[in-house]
Amino acid sequence: MTQRRTGTSSLIKLLGHWYQDASRTPVYRQLADGLRLLILDGRLPLESRLPGERELAAALGVSRTTVAAALGQLREEGYLLSRHGSGSTTILPQGGLCASPVPGVAPVLDLSTAALSAGPEIHQAYTSALMALPEHLGSTGYDQHGLPELREVIARRYAARGLPTTADQIMVVNGAVSGFGLILRLLTGPGDRVVIDHPTYPMALSAIKGASCRPVSVSLPEQGWDTDGLAATFAQTSPRLAYLIPDFHNPTGRCMDAATRAAVADIAARTRTTIVVDETMVDLWFDAPPPPPLAAYGDSDAVITLGSAGKSFWGGLRLGWVRASSRTVASLIQVRSSLDLGSPLLEQLAAINLFNTADNFLPQRRKTLREQRDSCSAAVKELFPDWRITAAPEGGLSLWIELPKSLASVFAASAESIGIRIGAGPRFGTEGAFERYLRLPFTLEPAQMRIALERLQPVWKQVTQNRGYVERTLTV
């Protein structure tokens, strides 16, 4: 197997503003912190080979000794594997990501993942699933389409939201990202362009790049979506498809209104561009449900919709689905045959129970999340008065925060040193964008969230009080 090599230019862009002039932290430590953060949040792929010390030192404008010391520290921590003549390869420490990257620091509190823990309904759903399992044990358990009963439940759900759907238009998959991967495998080839919101969901970016496609970004304005920019980008780049998150967008939390959905559907029809809509957050609205699905506007066959049980119910289910034309679903099943033989049966049975009882627990979940959003927002405004929450999210799980300076990566790397992992803005963009932004989930209980923010407060002060800090873009 050919080892992947990270180019020097790409690495410099990923590192962004890693360096603080006149900081008390030695330069080699700052570089090590920046590289470690890239490995931990997945922007620097595992088992990829870094540029050589001399090449990297010249590109960064530092001494080779500094680079060697940074790489040496990462080797000691277990993030690099080096062989003479073969360079340094990215790995993860033995014991996984639960351990802190810095010796003597408490285990990591992960604020980089926007997800909820399981509620009591999950245990009840699995209990129900175990009771229903015996009647399925006479089958092989392999079904790449998904259990008919589950597909019927999901189809009725779409119909209730204004999008008539039949069970043969639903395909159960192992999470929304898995479904997106199948769509990319079916509809794209190496070098094809895929239009994205900017910022967007990091795992979708990884899937696009993993399919050897080129993400083409359309920036989100201060509010709403730039439909004119979307239309111009479609016309200029002829993308194979576009990936959009209209329902409580990740990471901004905004919701696309009905008029914009109609406009996007019209643009897709005129340009014959397939739209992939990610509805992962659709159930997590706070004050009012979102408009009907984007596929309900215009020709629904031109829109492929992704759904997931991960945010609505629990990520541990690892279940999602694709809603598309029956012809597209049949093609996706053929593609899937080379990857897996279907989704786990027990989880599908549990999901049926969860859909049928959702009205018993989702209203309380929405109420709790709204209260946690308000509590987290108030704590941020009190403890970090120079941060700006871009807008109160209408749903979802996180705040999108603008910083006064391009310090996201430096701050995230410094937070790792106290055992807290946060989502730096560049995770959600391309070419090192969004160094002035953070995504902050409000999924912790208010008291826990307050403690985490109080621990982060002195880290932020230390980062910003380095008077010698100079914002600069490093180029090769």
Secondary structure, DSSP 4 states (H G I P E B T S, - for coil): -PPEE--HHHHHHHH-S---TT-SS-HHHHHHHHHHHHHHTTSS-TTEEPPPHHHHHHHHTS-HHHHHHHHHHHHHHTSEEEETTTEEEE---TTGGGS-SSTTSPPPEEES-------HHHHHHHHHHHHHGGGGTTS---BSS--HHHHHHHHHHHHHTT----GGGEEEESSHHHHHHHHHHHH--TT-EEEEEES--HHHHHHHHHTT-EEEEEE--SSS--HHHHHHHHHHH--SEEEE--SS-TTT-----HHHHHHHHHHHHHHT-EEEEE-TTTT-BSSSPPPSPGGGSS-GGGEEEEEESTTTT-GGG--EEEE--HHHHHHHHHHHTTT-SB--HHHHHHHHHHHHHHHHHHHHHHHHHHHHHHHHHHHHHHH-TT-EE-S--SBSSEEEEE-SSS-HHHHHHHHHTTTEEEEEGGGGSSTT--TTEEEEE--S-HHHHHHHHHHHHHHHHHHHT-TT--------
